[in-house]
Amino acid sequence: MKSEVMGVGTPLSKKDLKELLLETKETLAFDVKNDSNSRTFSHLDLWNLQKRQRSASEMRRKLM
């Protein structure tokens, strides 16, 4: 068995640590298309989701 303990990694220099901790400026995405016709999650979507989950659990039962 090894008597030496391995560390997580090499220690960071002060320059690297300072670079990692810098705060970045927020940028705005002007070219993003604002979709006003975005679909909402309806009761029919919920029913389909539950139906798919039910059939997946039934398939699992048949395999066992």
PDB file with one MODEL, atoms N, CA, C and O in Angstrom:
MODEL        1
ATOM      1  N   MET A   1       0.841  -1.168   0.000  1.00  0.00           N
ATOM      2  CA  MET A   1       0.000   0.000   0.000  1.00  0.00           C
ATOM      3  C   MET A   1       0.892   1.239   0.000  1.00  0.00           C
ATOM      4  O   MET A   1       1.963   1.255   0.607  1.00  0.00           O
ATOM      5  N   LYS A   2       0.424   2.277  -0.696  1.00  0.00           N
ATOM      6  CA  LYS A   2       1.209   3.500  -0.768  1.00  0.00           C
ATOM      7  C   LYS A   2       1.107   4.263   0.548  1.00  0.00           C
ATOM      8  O   LYS A   2       0.053   4.329   1.180  1.00  0.00           O
ATOM      9  N   SER A   3       2.234   4.829   0.929  1.00  0.00           N
ATOM     10  CA  SER A   3       2.216   5.629   2.152  1.00  0.00           C
ATOM     11  C   SER A   3       2.013   7.108   1.842  1.00  0.00           C
ATOM     12  O   SER A   3       1.779   7.910   2.746  1.00  0.00           O
ATOM     13  N   GLU A   4       2.104   7.464   0.566  1.00  0.00           N
ATOM     14  CA  GLU A   4       1.904   8.862   0.187  1.00  0.00           C
ATOM     15  C   GLU A   4       0.436   9.096  -0.164  1.00  0.00           C
ATOM     16  O   GLU A   4      -0.223   8.231  -0.742  1.00  0.00           O
ATOM     17  N   VAL A   5      -0.053  10.256   0.188  1.00  0.00           N
ATOM     18  CA  VAL A   5      -1.439  10.613  -0.093  1.00  0.00           C
ATOM     19  C   VAL A   5      -1.448  11.517  -1.314  1.00  0.00           C
ATOM     20  O   VAL A   5      -0.713  12.503  -1.381  1.00  0.00           O
ATOM     21  N   MET A   6      -2.288  11.170  -2.276  1.00  0.00           N
ATOM     22  CA  MET A   6      -2.386  11.980  -3.486  1.00  0.00           C
ATOM     23  C   MET A   6      -3.414  13.085  -3.267  1.00  0.00           C
ATOM     24  O   MET A   6      -4.488  12.827  -2.723  1.00  0.00           O
ATOM     25  N   GLY A   7      -3.106  14.297  -3.678  1.00  0.00           N
ATOM     26  CA  GLY A   7      -4.018  15.425  -3.549  1.00  0.00           C
ATOM     27  C   GLY A   7      -5.018  15.449  -4.679  1.00  0.00           C
ATOM     28  O   GLY A   7      -4.934  14.653  -5.615  1.00  0.00           O
ATOM     29  N   VAL A   8      -5.955  16.355  -4.592  1.00  0.00           N
ATOM     30  CA  VAL A   8      -6.990  16.481  -5.607  1.00  0.00           C
ATOM     31  C   VAL A   8      -6.381  16.982  -6.909  1.00  0.00           C
ATOM     32  O   VAL A   8      -6.785  16.549  -7.988  1.00  0.00           O
ATOM     33  N   GLY A   9      -5.452  17.855  -6.823  1.00  0.00           N
ATOM     34  CA  GLY A   9      -4.821  18.403  -8.016  1.00  0.00           C
ATOM     35  C   GLY A   9      -3.694  19.317  -7.612  1.00  0.00           C
ATOM     36  O   GLY A   9      -3.374  19.451  -6.431  1.00  0.00           O
ATOM     37  N   THR A  10      -3.104  19.935  -8.584  1.00  0.00           N
ATOM     38  CA  THR A  10      -2.030  20.865  -8.282  1.00  0.00           C
ATOM     39  C   THR A  10      -2.632  22.142  -7.730  1.00  0.00           C
ATOM     40  O   THR A  10      -3.708  22.552  -8.166  1.00  0.00           O
ATOM     41  N   PRO A  11      -1.975  22.769  -6.798  1.00  0.00           N
ATOM     42  CA  PRO A  11      -2.514  24.008  -6.236  1.00  0.00           C
ATOM     43  C   PRO A  11      -2.500  25.121  -7.287  1.00  0.00           C
ATOM     44  O   PRO A  11      -1.598  25.192  -8.121  1.00  0.00           O
ATOM     45  N   LEU A  12      -3.505  25.979  -7.230  1.00  0.00           N
ATOM     46  CA  LEU A  12      -3.621  27.069  -8.198  1.00  0.00           C
ATOM     47  C   LEU A  12      -2.707  28.210  -7.800  1.00  0.00           C
ATOM     48  O   LEU A  12      -2.511  28.493  -6.618  1.00  0.00           O
ATOM     49  N   SER A  13      -2.158  28.850  -8.799  1.00  0.00           N
ATOM     50  CA  SER A  13      -1.345  30.037  -8.516  1.00  0.00           C
ATOM     51  C   SER A  13      -2.286  31.198  -8.218  1.00  0.00           C
ATOM     52  O   SER A  13      -3.482  31.124  -8.499  1.00  0.00           O
ATOM     53  N   LYS A  14      -1.749  32.253  -7.658  1.00  0.00           N
ATOM     54  CA  LYS A  14      -2.572  33.415  -7.318  1.00  0.00           C
ATOM     55  C   LYS A  14      -3.166  34.048  -8.571  1.00  0.00           C
ATOM     56  O   LYS A  14      -4.290  34.551  -8.549  1.00  0.00           O
ATOM     57  N   LYS A  15      -2.402  34.020  -9.666  1.00  0.00           N
ATOM     58  CA  LYS A  15      -2.875  34.600 -10.921  1.00  0.00           C
ATOM     59  C   LYS A  15      -4.077  33.816 -11.450  1.00  0.00           C
ATOM     60  O   LYS A  15      -5.072  34.407 -11.870  1.00  0.00           O
ATOM     61  N   ASP A  16      -3.984  32.481 -11.429  1.00  0.00           N
ATOM     62  CA  ASP A  16      -5.090  31.643 -11.907  1.00  0.00           C
ATOM     63  C   ASP A  16      -6.317  31.775 -11.022  1.00  0.00           C
ATOM     64  O   ASP A  16      -7.439  31.815 -11.526  1.00  0.00           O
ATOM     65  N   LEU A  17      -6.122  31.844  -9.712  1.00  0.00           N
ATOM     66  CA  LEU A  17      -7.231  31.989  -8.781  1.00  0.00           C
ATOM     67  C   LEU A  17      -7.938  33.319  -8.990  1.00  0.00           C
ATOM     68  O   LEU A  17      -9.167  33.381  -8.961  1.00  0.00           O
ATOM     69  N   LYS A  18      -7.167  34.384  -9.202  1.00  0.00           N
ATOM     70  CA  LYS A  18      -7.755  35.698  -9.428  1.00  0.00           C
ATOM     71  C   LYS A  18      -8.560  35.713 -10.727  1.00  0.00           C
ATOM     72  O   LYS A  18      -9.620  36.335 -10.796  1.00  0.00           O
ATOM     73  N   GLU A  19      -8.057  35.031 -11.755  1.00  0.00           N
ATOM     74  CA  GLU A  19      -8.751  34.968 -13.041  1.00  0.00           C
ATOM     75  C   GLU A  19     -10.065  34.203 -12.924  1.00  0.00           C
ATOM     76  O   GLU A  19     -11.053  34.567 -13.562  1.00  0.00           O
ATOM     77  N   LEU A  20     -10.083  33.145 -12.115  1.00  0.00           N
ATOM     78  CA  LEU A  20     -11.303  32.362 -11.939  1.00  0.00           C
ATOM     79  C   LEU A  20     -12.373  33.108 -11.153  1.00  0.00           C
ATOM     80  O   LEU A  20     -13.566  32.878 -11.352  1.00  0.00           O
ATOM     81  N   LEU A  21     -11.955  33.995 -10.266  1.00  0.00           N
ATOM     82  CA  LEU A  21     -12.899  34.679  -9.399  1.00  0.00           C
ATOM     83  C   LEU A  21     -13.365  36.021  -9.941  1.00  0.00           C
ATOM     84  O   LEU A  21     -14.124  36.722  -9.270  1.00  0.00           O
ATOM     85  N   LEU A  22     -12.928  36.396 -11.143  1.00  0.00           N
ATOM     86  CA  LEU A  22     -13.365  37.654 -11.727  1.00  0.00           C
ATOM     87  C   LEU A  22     -14.842  37.601 -12.069  1.00  0.00           C
ATOM     88  O   LEU A  22     -15.360  36.569 -12.496  1.00  0.00           O
ATOM     89  N   GLU A  23     -15.508  38.723 -11.875  1.00  0.00           N
ATOM     90  CA  GLU A  23     -16.924  38.817 -12.217  1.00  0.00           C
ATOM     91  C   GLU A  23     -17.037  39.197 -13.686  1.00  0.00           C
ATOM     92  O   GLU A  23     -16.358  40.112 -14.152  1.00  0.00           O
ATOM     93  N   THR A  24     -17.884  38.503 -14.400  1.00  0.00           N
ATOM     94  CA  THR A  24     -18.054  38.806 -15.822  1.00  0.00           C
ATOM     95  C   THR A  24     -19.243  39.717 -16.027  1.00  0.00           C
ATOM     96  O   THR A  24     -20.196  39.698 -15.247  1.00  0.00           O
ATOM     97  N   LYS A  25     -19.185  40.500 -17.059  1.00  0.00           N
ATOM     98  CA  LYS A  25     -20.272  41.417 -17.383  1.00  0.00           C
ATOM     99  C   LYS A  25     -21.397  40.640 -18.062  1.00  0.00           C
ATOM    100  O   LYS A  25     -21.150  39.679 -18.790  1.00  0.00           O
ATOM    101  N   GLU A  26     -22.627  41.064 -17.817  1.00  0.00           N
ATOM    102  CA  GLU A  26     -23.777  40.414 -18.419  1.00  0.00           C
ATOM    103  C   GLU A  26     -23.944  40.916 -19.842  1.00  0.00           C
ATOM    104  O   GLU A  26     -23.836  42.113 -20.107  1.00  0.00           O
ATOM    105  N   THR A  27     -24.205  40.002 -20.743  1.00  0.00           N
ATOM    106  CA  THR A  27     -24.429  40.389 -22.134  1.00  0.00           C
ATOM    107  C   THR A  27     -25.874  40.110 -22.499  1.00  0.00           C
ATOM    108  O   THR A  27     -26.472  39.138 -22.037  1.00  0.00           O
ATOM    109  N   LEU A  28     -26.420  40.967 -23.325  1.00  0.00           N
ATOM    110  CA  LEU A  28     -27.804  40.813 -23.756  1.00  0.00           C
ATOM    111  C   LEU A  28     -27.820  40.218 -25.153  1.00  0.00           C
ATOM    112  O   LEU A  28     -27.017  40.589 -26.009  1.00  0.00           O
ATOM    113  N   ALA A  29     -28.735  39.300 -25.372  1.00  0.00           N
ATOM    114  CA  ALA A  29     -28.867  38.668 -26.677  1.00  0.00           C
ATOM    115  C   ALA A  29     -29.931  39.424 -27.469  1.00  0.00           C
ATOM    116  O   ALA A  29     -31.129  39.231 -27.260  1.00  0.00           O
ATOM    117  N   PHE A  30     -29.484  40.277 -28.373  1.00  0.00           N
ATOM    118  CA  PHE A  30     -30.418  41.072 -29.151  1.00  0.00           C
ATOM    119  C   PHE A  30     -30.991  40.294 -30.325  1.00  0.00           C
ATOM    120  O   PHE A  30     -32.081  40.608 -30.802  1.00  0.00           O
ATOM    121  N   ASP A  31     -30.270  39.284 -30.796  1.00  0.00           N
ATOM    122  CA  ASP A  31     -30.700  38.565 -31.974  1.00  0.00           C
ATOM    123  C   ASP A  31     -31.647  37.402 -31.659  1.00  0.00           C
ATOM    124  O   ASP A  31     -32.011  36.647 -32.559  1.00  0.00           O
ATOM    125  N   VAL A  32     -32.043  37.252 -30.407  1.00  0.00           N
ATOM    126  CA  VAL A  32     -32.952  36.170 -30.031  1.00  0.00           C
ATOM    127  C   VAL A  32     -34.363  36.530 -30.474  1.00  0.00           C
ATOM    128  O   VAL A  32     -34.837  37.642 -30.240  1.00  0.00           O
ATOM    129  N   LYS A  33     -35.017  35.591 -31.107  1.00  0.00           N
ATOM    130  CA  LYS A  33     -36.363  35.810 -31.608  1.00  0.00           C
ATOM    131  C   LYS A  33     -37.371  35.600 -30.474  1.00  0.00           C
ATOM    132  O   LYS A  33     -37.398  34.537 -29.855  1.00  0.00           O
ATOM    133  N   ASN A  34     -38.183  36.596 -30.208  1.00  0.00           N
ATOM    134  CA  ASN A  34     -39.197  36.504 -29.168  1.00  0.00           C
ATOM    135  C   ASN A  34     -40.422  35.830 -29.762  1.00  0.00           C
ATOM    136  O   ASN A  34     -41.097  36.403 -30.618  1.00  0.00           O
ATOM    137  N   ASP A  35     -40.708  34.627 -29.317  1.00  0.00           N
ATOM    138  CA  ASP A  35     -41.808  33.846 -29.875  1.00  0.00           C
ATOM    139  C   ASP A  35     -43.088  34.136 -29.093  1.00  0.00           C
ATOM    140  O   ASP A  35     -43.242  33.681 -27.959  1.00  0.00           O
ATOM    141  N   SER A  36     -43.991  34.881 -29.688  1.00  0.00           N
ATOM    142  CA  SER A  36     -45.241  35.205 -28.995  1.00  0.00           C
ATOM    143  C   SER A  36     -46.248  34.066 -29.086  1.00  0.00           C
ATOM    144  O   SER A  36     -47.241  34.068 -28.359  1.00  0.00           O
ATOM    145  N   ASN A  37     -46.014  33.092 -29.964  1.00  0.00           N
ATOM    146  CA  ASN A  37     -46.930  31.969 -30.122  1.00  0.00           C
ATOM    147  C   ASN A  37     -46.471  30.753 -29.339  1.00  0.00           C
ATOM    148  O   ASN A  37     -46.770  29.623 -29.726  1.00  0.00           O
ATOM    149  N   SER A  38     -45.754  30.961 -28.253  1.00  0.00           N
ATOM    150  CA  SER A  38     -45.233  29.822 -27.502  1.00  0.00           C
ATOM    151  C   SER A  38     -46.375  29.032 -26.872  1.00  0.00           C
ATOM    152  O   SER A  38     -47.282  29.604 -26.268  1.00  0.00           O
ATOM    153  N   ARG A  39     -46.317  27.708 -27.022  1.00  0.00           N
ATOM    154  CA  ARG A  39     -47.347  26.826 -26.499  1.00  0.00           C
ATOM    155  C   ARG A  39     -47.228  26.698 -24.992  1.00  0.00           C
ATOM    156  O   ARG A  39     -46.128  26.721 -24.440  1.00  0.00           O
ATOM    157  N   THR A  40     -48.350  26.565 -24.345  1.00  0.00           N
ATOM    158  CA  THR A  40     -48.354  26.317 -22.912  1.00  0.00           C
ATOM    159  C   THR A  40     -48.649  24.840 -22.675  1.00  0.00           C
ATOM    160  O   THR A  40     -49.126  24.133 -23.562  1.00  0.00           O
ATOM    161  N   PHE A  41     -48.358  24.401 -21.478  1.00  0.00           N
ATOM    162  CA  PHE A  41     -48.583  23.019 -21.100  1.00  0.00           C
ATOM    163  C   PHE A  41     -50.060  22.853 -20.761  1.00  0.00           C
ATOM    164  O   PHE A  41     -50.527  23.382 -19.752  1.00  0.00           O
ATOM    165  N   SER A  42     -50.796  22.126 -21.592  1.00  0.00           N
ATOM    166  CA  SER A  42     -52.239  21.997 -21.414  1.00  0.00           C
ATOM    167  C   SER A  42     -52.596  20.684 -20.726  1.00  0.00           C
ATOM    168  O   SER A  42     -51.729  19.850 -20.463  1.00  0.00           O
ATOM    169  N   HIS A  43     -53.883  20.514 -20.438  1.00  0.00           N
ATOM    170  CA  HIS A  43     -54.346  19.288 -19.792  1.00  0.00           C
ATOM    171  C   HIS A  43     -54.174  18.082 -20.715  1.00  0.00           C
ATOM    172  O   HIS A  43     -53.989  16.960 -20.243  1.00  0.00           O
ATOM    173  N   LEU A  44     -54.234  18.309 -22.019  1.00  0.00           N
ATOM    174  CA  LEU A  44     -54.030  17.220 -22.969  1.00  0.00           C
ATOM    175  C   LEU A  44     -52.571  16.743 -22.944  1.00  0.00           C
ATOM    176  O   LEU A  44     -52.304  15.546 -23.053  1.00  0.00           O
ATOM    177  N   ASP A  45     -51.638  17.680 -22.801  1.00  0.00           N
ATOM    178  CA  ASP A  45     -50.228  17.304 -22.684  1.00  0.00           C
ATOM    179  C   ASP A  45     -49.984  16.485 -21.421  1.00  0.00           C
ATOM    180  O   ASP A  45     -49.226  15.515 -21.437  1.00  0.00           O
ATOM    181  N   LEU A  46     -50.628  16.880 -20.335  1.00  0.00           N
ATOM    182  CA  LEU A  46     -50.485  16.132 -19.085  1.00  0.00           C
ATOM    183  C   LEU A  46     -51.058  14.726 -19.233  1.00  0.00           C
ATOM    184  O   LEU A  46     -50.464  13.761 -18.752  1.00  0.00           O
ATOM    185  N   TRP A  47     -52.206  14.602 -19.895  1.00  0.00           N
ATOM    186  CA  TRP A  47     -52.813  13.292 -20.100  1.00  0.00           C
ATOM    187  C   TRP A  47     -51.897  12.395 -20.929  1.00  0.00           C
ATOM    188  O   TRP A  47     -51.723  11.220 -20.604  1.00  0.00           O
ATOM    189  N   ASN A  48     -51.307  12.939 -22.002  1.00  0.00           N
ATOM    190  CA  ASN A  48     -50.396  12.160 -22.832  1.00  0.00           C
ATOM    191  C   ASN A  48     -49.158  11.734 -22.053  1.00  0.00           C
ATOM    192  O   ASN A  48     -48.684  10.608 -22.204  1.00  0.00           O
ATOM    193  N   LEU A  49     -48.640  12.619 -21.232  1.00  0.00           N
ATOM    194  CA  LEU A  49     -47.476  12.295 -20.422  1.00  0.00           C
ATOM    195  C   LEU A  49     -47.786  11.160 -19.445  1.00  0.00           C
ATOM    196  O   LEU A  49     -46.996  10.226 -19.303  1.00  0.00           O
ATOM    197  N   GLN A  50     -48.926  11.242 -18.779  1.00  0.00           N
ATOM    198  CA  GLN A  50     -49.315  10.188 -17.840  1.00  0.00           C
ATOM    199  C   GLN A  50     -49.579   8.875 -18.564  1.00  0.00           C
ATOM    200  O   GLN A  50     -49.275   7.807 -18.035  1.00  0.00           O
ATOM    201  N   LYS A  51     -50.139   8.942 -19.762  1.00  0.00           N
ATOM    202  CA  LYS A  51     -50.410   7.739 -20.541  1.00  0.00           C
ATOM    203  C   LYS A  51     -49.104   7.045 -20.915  1.00  0.00           C
ATOM    204  O   LYS A  51     -48.999   5.821 -20.828  1.00  0.00           O
ATOM    205  N   ARG A  52     -48.113   7.826 -21.328  1.00  0.00           N
ATOM    206  CA  ARG A  52     -46.822   7.235 -21.693  1.00  0.00           C
ATOM    207  C   ARG A  52     -46.125   6.627 -20.477  1.00  0.00           C
ATOM    208  O   ARG A  52     -45.498   5.573 -20.584  1.00  0.00           O
ATOM    209  N   GLN A  53     -46.232   7.277 -19.335  1.00  0.00           N
ATOM    210  CA  GLN A  53     -45.608   6.743 -18.122  1.00  0.00           C
ATOM    211  C   GLN A  53     -46.279   5.450 -17.700  1.00  0.00           C
ATOM    212  O   GLN A  53     -45.602   4.517 -17.268  1.00  0.00           O
ATOM    213  N   ARG A  54     -47.577   5.380 -17.817  1.00  0.00           N
ATOM    214  CA  ARG A  54     -48.317   4.187 -17.437  1.00  0.00           C
ATOM    215  C   ARG A  54     -47.893   3.008 -18.302  1.00  0.00           C
ATOM    216  O   ARG A  54     -47.676   1.908 -17.793  1.00  0.00           O
ATOM    217  N   SER A  55     -47.775   3.230 -19.593  1.00  0.00           N
ATOM    218  CA  SER A  55     -47.415   2.128 -20.471  1.00  0.00           C
ATOM    219  C   SER A  55     -45.969   1.690 -20.232  1.00  0.00           C
ATOM    220  O   SER A  55     -45.654   0.509 -20.379  1.00  0.00           O
ATOM    221  N   ALA A  56     -45.097   2.612 -19.871  1.00  0.00           N
ATOM    222  CA  ALA A  56     -43.706   2.248 -19.597  1.00  0.00           C
ATOM    223  C   ALA A  56     -43.625   1.389 -18.339  1.00  0.00           C
ATOM    224  O   ALA A  56     -42.840   0.443 -18.288  1.00  0.00           O
ATOM    225  N   SER A  57     -44.428   1.709 -17.326  1.00  0.00           N
ATOM    226  CA  SER A  57     -44.386   0.912 -16.112  1.00  0.00           C
ATOM    227  C   SER A  57     -44.995  -0.481 -16.341  1.00  0.00           C
ATOM    228  O   SER A  57     -44.551  -1.462 -15.743  1.00  0.00           O
ATOM    229  N   GLU A  58     -45.995  -0.558 -17.197  1.00  0.00           N
ATOM    230  CA  GLU A  58     -46.574  -1.863 -17.528  1.00  0.00           C
ATOM    231  C   GLU A  58     -45.565  -2.726 -18.272  1.00  0.00           C
ATOM    232  O   GLU A  58     -45.495  -3.934 -18.041  1.00  0.00           O
ATOM    233  N   MET A  59     -44.790  -2.128 -19.152  1.00  0.00           N
ATOM    234  CA  MET A  59     -43.776  -2.881 -19.877  1.00  0.00           C
ATOM    235  C   MET A  59     -42.711  -3.430 -18.923  1.00  0.00           C
ATOM    236  O   MET A  59     -42.230  -4.549 -19.100  1.00  0.00           O
ATOM    237  N   ARG A  60     -42.349  -2.641 -17.919  1.00  0.00           N
ATOM    238  CA  ARG A  60     -41.363  -3.090 -16.939  1.00  0.00           C
ATOM    239  C   ARG A  60     -41.889  -4.289 -16.163  1.00  0.00           C
ATOM    240  O   ARG A  60     -41.141  -5.225 -15.880  1.00  0.00           O
ATOM    241  N   ARG A  61     -43.176  -4.264 -15.816  1.00  0.00           N
ATOM    242  CA  ARG A  61     -43.769  -5.370 -15.075  1.00  0.00           C
ATOM    243  C   ARG A  61     -43.755  -6.658 -15.892  1.00  0.00           C
ATOM    244  O   ARG A  61     -43.549  -7.744 -15.349  1.00  0.00           O
ATOM    245  N   LYS A  62     -43.977  -6.531 -17.202  1.00  0.00           N
ATOM    246  CA  LYS A  62     -43.997  -7.713 -18.056  1.00  0.00           C
ATOM    247  C   LYS A  62     -42.627  -8.339 -18.190  1.00  0.00           C
ATOM    248  O   LYS A  62     -42.518  -9.549 -18.386  1.00  0.00           O
ATOM    249  N   LEU A  63     -41.573  -7.536 -18.089  1.00  0.00           N
ATOM    250  CA  LEU A  63     -40.216  -8.050 -18.220  1.00  0.00           C
ATOM    251  C   LEU A  63     -39.789  -8.863 -17.003  1.00  0.00           C
ATOM    252  O   LEU A  63     -38.943  -9.750 -17.113  1.00  0.00           O
ATOM    253  N   MET A  64     -40.358  -8.570 -15.873  1.00  0.00           N
ATOM    254  CA  MET A  64     -39.925  -9.255 -14.633  1.00  0.00           C
ATOM    255  C   MET A  64     -40.658 -10.522 -14.411  1.00  0.00           C
ATOM    256  O   MET A  64     -40.413 -11.212 -13.421  1.00  0.00           O
TER     257      MET A  64
ENDMDL
END
